């Protein structure tokens, strides 16, 4: 299970198995989406499979999650999703009403993101060999001229921003998971981020890095950026917006909110001179109302993320090894 | 299971559930890939999930099948695949050696098709909730200027061609399926068709329809074209190239070779004046060496496919209702 968790084991699978097998360097960029030359334009292209359990959770379902996830991966390159594909693997015996509900969620989420579901596929597997519905979305969108957003572009001096409170998606899914149900008033943050990114780009085209902290949470996102860019990251732990209900649930479950998945948040590395303008643009957008400065990019400890704790100390924020929260997306 | 079989139930799911839920007309074209305006170019975009059982079969595996399937869907719009995405759902406990073998097959098949695997994803589901590996590929490619290939363009007078012997993939998979093993020397035809289509387009840009007869076989492909174009199709049954081993296996299993899946074949509707040139171009290409004229497009019985039998009679070739061969791709 750890190999699917978005942590060190996932990264190892990518660098040790898939990158050599596929024989190319584009995958090695390890961004959320690939930016590719096609027909004279720069096209962002991304895919993700969604195997979340249960299919429906407070604030969303596998359908909107799959749309928002791919829309957001494209947004992390600065692209607005133009077209989406949607491939469903249905488990034999899944009620048609469930399929219809997920399909409607897909359509509604695509419309909200301004994207068109242009092509699809449906396969059916034997009863017991699935979990109702697995959804795989892919998407394409144009990267605007002059925009070059990727993990390698983090620079010492960059200000690190987060677009809102963290940990909501992971805690919302766990709160209704069979065998782990607990009463908590938390709703997933699943949302499309293309509009927020467009607003940030209106403040400056020179955004260095964007990343949506999904599997592995903010901790994994920052570690991947530090590794890709060869810089260090210093996180101000108490500046990270953690809702009280998330903090309580994490305390109860023995989780660190920094490692919990989000599906409607982004972290941004922004040149210091543009940070105020970008933060203001974020706060003026519904998806960025809770935006905050949470740290900075430094030349020290390259590849490493360090948190300044409330007590004045520091601690290393590692890449999670395996799966803290299985089947969260 | 029938809803995933590529027959009437699959079509019903598409028109009754997904098209209204996704709220767009592009899906309604029901071609193998969507052709979309993007950045001033026409981009073909397609996706398919592969849940074939077993993962490895004579002539291929789920990895090359997934690459060739999407490459071929793009080719059916006249596009060469430029970039592919590849999302894997792994079952917990699947041996790493199996994952590596499938990944290598993906890389090798992409290289053979001249495409780059540009982005990917891996999820892991609990043991028992998968079948080793499900692979979902998507692809994008440019449609050349002046090319407009889609099912709606079939016209009375068009000549119907097939690129080679039919039924090999389905019989090859069945021949090694647990519980159904039978000795037969048949190898899947899984292959990329982008090069063959380029050779056909060099003979004429005015190809009307291309379709790869996968799930539901040649019968389903012809029925979909007849329905989309409002024309009739007359098939000369004895002109369809059916290898003896396929005929024997189908006899043994009670299957009609016209309904058996292919993964490296295409059917083409070509204006009569270009048919000889296209047939010659096909036969000169390795993937089209066994090409043959198998019928014609007519104004009579619109939406219906009729076979002229060897005895001089005719019979209706229906769209299969459900699943003749489950989990074949």
Interface residues (C-beta under 8 A of the other chain):
Chain A: X1 X2 X3 X4 X5 X10 X13 X14 X17 X18 X21 X22 X23 X24 X26 X27 X33 X34 X36 X38 X39 X40 X41 X42 X43 X45 X46 X47 X48 X49 X50 X51 X82 X83 X85 X86 X87 X88 X89 X90 X92 X96 X99 X100 X103 X104 X106 X107 X110 X111 X116 X117 X118 X119 X120 X121 X122 X123 X124 X125 X126 X128 X129 X130 X131 X134 X136 X138 X140 X142 X323 X326 X327
Chain B: X1 X2 X3 X4 X5 X10 X13 X14 X17 X18 X21 X22 X23 X24 X26 X27 X33 X34 X36 X38 X39 X40 X41 X42 X43 X45 X46 X47 X48 X49 X50 X51 X82 X83 X85 X86 X87 X88 X89 X90 X92 X96 X99 X100 X103 X104 X106 X107 X110 X111 X116 X117 X118 X119 X120 X121 X122 X123 X124 X125 X126 X128 X129 X130 X131 X134 X136 X138 X140 X142 X323 X326 X327
